[in-house]
Amino acid sequence: MPHHHRPFMKGKLYIHFNVEFPESGTLTPEQCRTLETILPPRQSKNLSEMELDNCEETIMHDVNIEEEKRQKQQQRQQQEAYDEDDDEEESPMPRVQCAQQ
């Protein structure tokens, strides 16, 4: 995902899933049919070559969101410190240019 105000810098996208499935055998066949009418149709398990070419293979990892937030905050503070150093180097006096000959 692009960073806010920095479209060419990419970051990580975190998606938090919290899914509760019913216990096996708790739904009646009628309830299963009702769910199938509500949900999108089942996709075929076999993908065409063109569909496979458009897929991006990724690996899912468990992530500690609080740790990621803490690291991001540290990076932001370090970047702000560098930005402040850059601001301090600029002097209010104009710089002298070399004379043309």
Phi and psi in radians as a Rosetta constraint file:
Dihedral C 1 N 2 CA 2 C 2 CIRCULARHARMONIC -1.225 0.35
Dihedral N 2 CA 2 C 2 N 3 CIRCULARHARMONIC 2.605 0.35
Dihedral C 2 N 3 CA 3 C 3 CIRCULARHARMONIC -1.329 0.35
Dihedral N 3 CA 3 C 3 N 4 CIRCULARHARMONIC 2.689 0.35
Dihedral C 3 N 4 CA 4 C 4 CIRCULARHARMONIC -1.129 0.35
Dihedral N 4 CA 4 C 4 N 5 CIRCULARHARMONIC 2.230 0.35
Dihedral C 4 N 5 CA 5 C 5 CIRCULARHARMONIC 1.167 0.35
Dihedral N 5 CA 5 C 5 N 6 CIRCULARHARMONIC 0.120 0.35
Dihedral C 5 N 6 CA 6 C 6 CIRCULARHARMONIC -2.411 0.35
Dihedral N 6 CA 6 C 6 N 7 CIRCULARHARMONIC 1.332 0.35
Dihedral C 6 N 7 CA 7 C 7 CIRCULARHARMONIC -1.132 0.35
Dihedral N 7 CA 7 C 7 N 8 CIRCULARHARMONIC -0.322 0.35
Dihedral C 7 N 8 CA 8 C 8 CIRCULARHARMONIC -1.661 0.35
Dihedral N 8 CA 8 C 8 N 9 CIRCULARHARMONIC -0.103 0.35
Dihedral C 8 N 9 CA 9 C 9 CIRCULARHARMONIC -1.664 0.35
Dihedral N 9 CA 9 C 9 N 10 CIRCULARHARMONIC 2.228 0.35
Dihedral C 9 N 10 CA 10 C 10 CIRCULARHARMONIC -1.806 0.35
Dihedral N 10 CA 10 C 10 N 11 CIRCULARHARMONIC 2.538 0.35
Dihedral C 10 N 11 CA 11 C 11 CIRCULARHARMONIC -2.186 0.35
Dihedral N 11 CA 11 C 11 N 12 CIRCULARHARMONIC -2.910 0.35
Dihedral C 11 N 12 CA 12 C 12 CIRCULARHARMONIC -1.770 0.35
Dihedral N 12 CA 12 C 12 N 13 CIRCULARHARMONIC 2.515 0.35
Dihedral C 12 N 13 CA 13 C 13 CIRCULARHARMONIC -1.851 0.35
Dihedral N 13 CA 13 C 13 N 14 CIRCULARHARMONIC 2.153 0.35
Dihedral C 13 N 14 CA 14 C 14 CIRCULARHARMONIC -1.917 0.35
Dihedral N 14 CA 14 C 14 N 15 CIRCULARHARMONIC 2.272 0.35
Dihedral C 14 N 15 CA 15 C 15 CIRCULARHARMONIC -2.083 0.35
Dihedral N 15 CA 15 C 15 N 16 CIRCULARHARMONIC 2.165 0.35
Dihedral C 15 N 16 CA 16 C 16 CIRCULARHARMONIC -1.718 0.35
Dihedral N 16 CA 16 C 16 N 17 CIRCULARHARMONIC 2.022 0.35
Dihedral C 16 N 17 CA 17 C 17 CIRCULARHARMONIC -1.729 0.35
Dihedral N 17 CA 17 C 17 N 18 CIRCULARHARMONIC 2.325 0.35
Dihedral C 17 N 18 CA 18 C 18 CIRCULARHARMONIC -2.348 0.35
Dihedral N 18 CA 18 C 18 N 19 CIRCULARHARMONIC 1.577 0.35
Dihedral C 18 N 19 CA 19 C 19 CIRCULARHARMONIC -2.012 0.35
Dihedral N 19 CA 19 C 19 N 20 CIRCULARHARMONIC 2.250 0.35
Dihedral C 19 N 20 CA 20 C 20 CIRCULARHARMONIC -2.000 0.35
Dihedral N 20 CA 20 C 20 N 21 CIRCULARHARMONIC 2.021 0.35
Dihedral C 20 N 21 CA 21 C 21 CIRCULARHARMONIC -1.646 0.35
Dihedral N 21 CA 21 C 21 N 22 CIRCULARHARMONIC 2.567 0.35
Dihedral C 21 N 22 CA 22 C 22 CIRCULARHARMONIC -1.208 0.35
Dihedral N 22 CA 22 C 22 N 23 CIRCULARHARMONIC 2.644 0.35
Dihedral C 22 N 23 CA 23 C 23 CIRCULARHARMONIC -1.078 0.35
Dihedral N 23 CA 23 C 23 N 24 CIRCULARHARMONIC 2.564 0.35
Dihedral C 23 N 24 CA 24 C 24 CIRCULARHARMONIC -1.042 0.35
Dihedral N 24 CA 24 C 24 N 25 CIRCULARHARMONIC 2.279 0.35
Dihedral C 24 N 25 CA 25 C 25 CIRCULARHARMONIC 1.533 0.35
Dihedral N 25 CA 25 C 25 N 26 CIRCULARHARMONIC -0.011 0.35
Dihedral C 25 N 26 CA 26 C 26 CIRCULARHARMONIC -1.472 0.35
Dihedral N 26 CA 26 C 26 N 27 CIRCULARHARMONIC -0.341 0.35
Dihedral C 26 N 27 CA 27 C 27 CIRCULARHARMONIC -1.660 0.35
Dihedral N 27 CA 27 C 27 N 28 CIRCULARHARMONIC 2.394 0.35
Dihedral C 27 N 28 CA 28 C 28 CIRCULARHARMONIC -1.353 0.35
Dihedral N 28 CA 28 C 28 N 29 CIRCULARHARMONIC 2.801 0.35
Dihedral C 28 N 29 CA 29 C 29 CIRCULARHARMONIC -0.988 0.35
Dihedral N 29 CA 29 C 29 N 30 CIRCULARHARMONIC -0.612 0.35
Dihedral C 29 N 30 CA 30 C 30 CIRCULARHARMONIC -1.134 0.35
Dihedral N 30 CA 30 C 30 N 31 CIRCULARHARMONIC -0.737 0.35
Dihedral C 30 N 31 CA 31 C 31 CIRCULARHARMONIC -1.128 0.35
Dihedral N 31 CA 31 C 31 N 32 CIRCULARHARMONIC -0.653 0.35
Dihedral C 31 N 32 CA 32 C 32 CIRCULARHARMONIC -1.109 0.35
Dihedral N 32 CA 32 C 32 N 33 CIRCULARHARMONIC -0.756 0.35
Dihedral C 32 N 33 CA 33 C 33 CIRCULARHARMONIC -1.127 0.35
Dihedral N 33 CA 33 C 33 N 34 CIRCULARHARMONIC -0.683 0.35
Dihedral C 33 N 34 CA 34 C 34 CIRCULARHARMONIC -1.088 0.35
Dihedral N 34 CA 34 C 34 N 35 CIRCULARHARMONIC -0.770 0.35
Dihedral C 34 N 35 CA 35 C 35 CIRCULARHARMONIC -1.077 0.35
Dihedral N 35 CA 35 C 35 N 36 CIRCULARHARMONIC -0.688 0.35
Dihedral C 35 N 36 CA 36 C 36 CIRCULARHARMONIC -1.138 0.35
Dihedral N 36 CA 36 C 36 N 37 CIRCULARHARMONIC -0.501 0.35
Dihedral C 36 N 37 CA 37 C 37 CIRCULARHARMONIC -1.316 0.35
Dihedral N 37 CA 37 C 37 N 38 CIRCULARHARMONIC -0.479 0.35
Dihedral C 37 N 38 CA 38 C 38 CIRCULARHARMONIC -1.463 0.35
Dihedral N 38 CA 38 C 38 N 39 CIRCULARHARMONIC -0.731 0.35
Dihedral C 38 N 39 CA 39 C 39 CIRCULARHARMONIC -1.360 0.35
Dihedral N 39 CA 39 C 39 N 40 CIRCULARHARMONIC 2.781 0.35
Dihedral C 39 N 40 CA 40 C 40 CIRCULARHARMONIC -1.090 0.35
Dihedral N 40 CA 40 C 40 N 41 CIRCULARHARMONIC 2.754 0.35
Dihedral C 40 N 41 CA 41 C 41 CIRCULARHARMONIC -1.101 0.35
Dihedral N 41 CA 41 C 41 N 42 CIRCULARHARMONIC 2.659 0.35
Dihedral C 41 N 42 CA 42 C 42 CIRCULARHARMONIC -1.158 0.35
Dihedral N 42 CA 42 C 42 N 43 CIRCULARHARMONIC 2.433 0.35
Dihedral C 42 N 43 CA 43 C 43 CIRCULARHARMONIC -1.546 0.35
Dihedral N 43 CA 43 C 43 N 44 CIRCULARHARMONIC 2.610 0.35
Dihedral C 43 N 44 CA 44 C 44 CIRCULARHARMONIC -1.210 0.35
Dihedral N 44 CA 44 C 44 N 45 CIRCULARHARMONIC 2.606 0.35
Dihedral C 44 N 45 CA 45 C 45 CIRCULARHARMONIC -1.395 0.35
Dihedral N 45 CA 45 C 45 N 46 CIRCULARHARMONIC -0.329 0.35
Dihedral C 45 N 46 CA 46 C 46 CIRCULARHARMONIC -1.655 0.35
Dihedral N 46 CA 46 C 46 N 47 CIRCULARHARMONIC 2.138 0.35
Dihedral C 46 N 47 CA 47 C 47 CIRCULARHARMONIC -1.707 0.35
Dihedral N 47 CA 47 C 47 N 48 CIRCULARHARMONIC 2.558 0.35
Dihedral C 47 N 48 CA 48 C 48 CIRCULARHARMONIC -1.284 0.35
Dihedral N 48 CA 48 C 48 N 49 CIRCULARHARMONIC 2.903 0.35
Dihedral C 48 N 49 CA 49 C 49 CIRCULARHARMONIC -1.043 0.35
Dihedral N 49 CA 49 C 49 N 50 CIRCULARHARMONIC -0.689 0.35
Dihedral C 49 N 50 CA 50 C 50 CIRCULARHARMONIC -1.155 0.35
Dihedral N 50 CA 50 C 50 N 51 CIRCULARHARMONIC -0.707 0.35
Dihedral C 50 N 51 CA 51 C 51 CIRCULARHARMONIC -1.136 0.35
Dihedral N 51 CA 51 C 51 N 52 CIRCULARHARMONIC -0.686 0.35
Dihedral C 51 N 52 CA 52 C 52 CIRCULARHARMONIC -1.146 0.35
Dihedral N 52 CA 52 C 52 N 53 CIRCULARHARMONIC -0.640 0.35
Dihedral C 52 N 53 CA 53 C 53 CIRCULARHARMONIC -1.141 0.35
Dihedral N 53 CA 53 C 53 N 54 CIRCULARHARMONIC -0.520 0.35
Dihedral C 53 N 54 CA 54 C 54 CIRCULARHARMONIC -1.499 0.35
Dihedral N 54 CA 54 C 54 N 55 CIRCULARHARMONIC -0.087 0.35
Dihedral C 54 N 55 CA 55 C 55 CIRCULARHARMONIC -1.472 0.35
Dihedral N 55 CA 55 C 55 N 56 CIRCULARHARMONIC 2.523 0.35
Dihedral C 55 N 56 CA 56 C 56 CIRCULARHARMONIC -1.922 0.35
Dihedral N 56 CA 56 C 56 N 57 CIRCULARHARMONIC 2.077 0.35
Dihedral C 56 N 57 CA 57 C 57 CIRCULARHARMONIC -1.377 0.35
Dihedral N 57 CA 57 C 57 N 58 CIRCULARHARMONIC 2.240 0.35
Dihedral C 57 N 58 CA 58 C 58 CIRCULARHARMONIC -2.336 0.35
Dihedral N 58 CA 58 C 58 N 59 CIRCULARHARMONIC 2.888 0.35
Dihedral C 58 N 59 CA 59 C 59 CIRCULARHARMONIC -2.097 0.35
Dihedral N 59 CA 59 C 59 N 60 CIRCULARHARMONIC 2.223 0.35
Dihedral C 59 N 60 CA 60 C 60 CIRCULARHARMONIC -1.459 0.35
Dihedral N 60 CA 60 C 60 N 61 CIRCULARHARMONIC 2.440 0.35
Dihedral C 60 N 61 CA 61 C 61 CIRCULARHARMONIC -2.225 0.35
Dihedral N 61 CA 61 C 61 N 62 CIRCULARHARMONIC 2.548 0.35
Dihedral C 61 N 62 CA 62 C 62 CIRCULARHARMONIC -1.269 0.35
Dihedral N 62 CA 62 C 62 N 63 CIRCULARHARMONIC 2.417 0.35
Dihedral C 62 N 63 CA 63 C 63 CIRCULARHARMONIC -2.304 0.35
Dihedral N 63 CA 63 C 63 N 64 CIRCULARHARMONIC 2.414 0.35
Dihedral C 63 N 64 CA 64 C 64 CIRCULARHARMONIC -1.585 0.35
Dihedral N 64 CA 64 C 64 N 65 CIRCULARHARMONIC 1.785 0.35
Dihedral C 64 N 65 CA 65 C 65 CIRCULARHARMONIC -1.056 0.35
Dihedral N 65 CA 65 C 65 N 66 CIRCULARHARMONIC -0.695 0.35
Dihedral C 65 N 66 CA 66 C 66 CIRCULARHARMONIC -1.091 0.35
Dihedral N 66 CA 66 C 66 N 67 CIRCULARHARMONIC -0.710 0.35
Dihedral C 66 N 67 CA 67 C 67 CIRCULARHARMONIC -1.141 0.35
Dihedral N 67 CA 67 C 67 N 68 CIRCULARHARMONIC -0.712 0.35
Dihedral C 67 N 68 CA 68 C 68 CIRCULARHARMONIC -1.111 0.35
Dihedral N 68 CA 68 C 68 N 69 CIRCULARHARMONIC -0.724 0.35
Dihedral C 68 N 69 CA 69 C 69 CIRCULARHARMONIC -1.095 0.35
Dihedral N 69 CA 69 C 69 N 70 CIRCULARHARMONIC -0.732 0.35
Dihedral C 69 N 70 CA 70 C 70 CIRCULARHARMONIC -1.102 0.35
Dihedral N 70 CA 70 C 70 N 71 CIRCULARHARMONIC -0.776 0.35
Dihedral C 70 N 71 CA 71 C 71 CIRCULARHARMONIC -1.120 0.35
Dihedral N 71 CA 71 C 71 N 72 CIRCULARHARMONIC -0.701 0.35
Dihedral C 71 N 72 CA 72 C 72 CIRCULARHARMONIC -1.108 0.35
Dihedral N 72 CA 72 C 72 N 73 CIRCULARHARMONIC -0.718 0.35
Dihedral C 72 N 73 CA 73 C 73 CIRCULARHARMONIC -1.110 0.35
Dihedral N 73 CA 73 C 73 N 74 CIRCULARHARMONIC -0.720 0.35
Dihedral C 73 N 74 CA 74 C 74 CIRCULARHARMONIC -1.097 0.35
Dihedral N 74 CA 74 C 74 N 75 CIRCULARHARMONIC -0.746 0.35
Dihedral C 74 N 75 CA 75 C 75 CIRCULARHARMONIC -1.084 0.35
Dihedral N 75 CA 75 C 75 N 76 CIRCULARHARMONIC -0.729 0.35
Dihedral C 75 N 76 CA 76 C 76 CIRCULARHARMONIC -1.099 0.35
Dihedral N 76 CA 76 C 76 N 77 CIRCULARHARMONIC -0.741 0.35
Dihedral C 76 N 77 CA 77 C 77 CIRCULARHARMONIC -1.144 0.35
Dihedral N 77 CA 77 C 77 N 78 CIRCULARHARMONIC -0.700 0.35
Dihedral C 77 N 78 CA 78 C 78 CIRCULARHARMONIC -1.129 0.35
Dihedral N 78 CA 78 C 78 N 79 CIRCULARHARMONIC -0.716 0.35
Dihedral C 78 N 79 CA 79 C 79 CIRCULARHARMONIC -1.128 0.35
Dihedral N 79 CA 79 C 79 N 80 CIRCULARHARMONIC -0.708 0.35
Dihedral C 79 N 80 CA 80 C 80 CIRCULARHARMONIC -1.099 0.35
Dihedral N 80 CA 80 C 80 N 81 CIRCULARHARMONIC -0.653 0.35
Dihedral C 80 N 81 CA 81 C 81 CIRCULARHARMONIC -1.115 0.35
Dihedral N 81 CA 81 C 81 N 82 CIRCULARHARMONIC -0.729 0.35
Dihedral C 81 N 82 CA 82 C 82 CIRCULARHARMONIC -1.144 0.35
Dihedral N 82 CA 82 C 82 N 83 CIRCULARHARMONIC -0.700 0.35
Dihedral C 82 N 83 CA 83 C 83 CIRCULARHARMONIC -1.091 0.35
Dihedral N 83 CA 83 C 83 N 84 CIRCULARHARMONIC -0.695 0.35
Dihedral C 83 N 84 CA 84 C 84 CIRCULARHARMONIC -1.144 0.35
Dihedral N 84 CA 84 C 84 N 85 CIRCULARHARMONIC -0.675 0.35
Dihedral C 84 N 85 CA 85 C 85 CIRCULARHARMONIC -1.072 0.35
Dihedral N 85 CA 85 C 85 N 86 CIRCULARHARMONIC -0.710 0.35
Dihedral C 85 N 86 CA 86 C 86 CIRCULARHARMONIC -1.098 0.35
Dihedral N 86 CA 86 C 86 N 87 CIRCULARHARMONIC -0.692 0.35
Dihedral C 86 N 87 CA 87 C 87 CIRCULARHARMONIC -1.160 0.35
Dihedral N 87 CA 87 C 87 N 88 CIRCULARHARMONIC -0.629 0.35
Dihedral C 87 N 88 CA 88 C 88 CIRCULARHARMONIC -1.220 0.35
Dihedral N 88 CA 88 C 88 N 89 CIRCULARHARMONIC -0.488 0.35
Dihedral C 88 N 89 CA 89 C 89 CIRCULARHARMONIC -1.249 0.35
Dihedral N 89 CA 89 C 89 N 90 CIRCULARHARMONIC -0.407 0.35
Dihedral C 89 N 90 CA 90 C 90 CIRCULARHARMONIC -1.326 0.35
Dihedral N 90 CA 90 C 90 N 91 CIRCULARHARMONIC 2.215 0.35
Dihedral C 90 N 91 CA 91 C 91 CIRCULARHARMONIC -1.738 0.35
Dihedral N 91 CA 91 C 91 N 92 CIRCULARHARMONIC 2.637 0.35
Dihedral C 91 N 92 CA 92 C 92 CIRCULARHARMONIC -1.286 0.35
Dihedral N 92 CA 92 C 92 N 93 CIRCULARHARMONIC -0.258 0.35
Dihedral C 92 N 93 CA 93 C 93 CIRCULARHARMONIC -1.441 0.35
Dihedral N 93 CA 93 C 93 N 94 CIRCULARHARMONIC 2.481 0.35
Dihedral C 93 N 94 CA 94 C 94 CIRCULARHARMONIC -1.216 0.35
Dihedral N 94 CA 94 C 94 N 95 CIRCULARHARMONIC 2.589 0.35
Dihedral C 94 N 95 CA 95 C 95 CIRCULARHARMONIC -1.468 0.35
Dihedral N 95 CA 95 C 95 N 96 CIRCULARHARMONIC 2.563 0.35
Dihedral C 95 N 96 CA 96 C 96 CIRCULARHARMONIC -1.437 0.35
Dihedral N 96 CA 96 C 96 N 97 CIRCULARHARMONIC 2.286 0.35
Dihedral C 96 N 97 CA 97 C 97 CIRCULARHARMONIC -1.692 0.35
Dihedral N 97 CA 97 C 97 N 98 CIRCULARHARMONIC 2.670 0.35
Dihedral C 97 N 98 CA 98 C 98 CIRCULARHARMONIC -1.225 0.35
Dihedral N 98 CA 98 C 98 N 99 CIRCULARHARMONIC 2.440 0.35
Dihedral C 98 N 99 CA 99 C 99 CIRCULARHARMONIC -1.307 0.35
Dihedral N 99 CA 99 C 99 N 100 CIRCULARHARMONIC 2.498 0.35
Dihedral C 99 N 100 CA 100 C 100 CIRCULARHARMONIC -1.371 0.35
Dihedral N 100 CA 100 C 100 N 101 CIRCULARHARMONIC 2.482 0.35
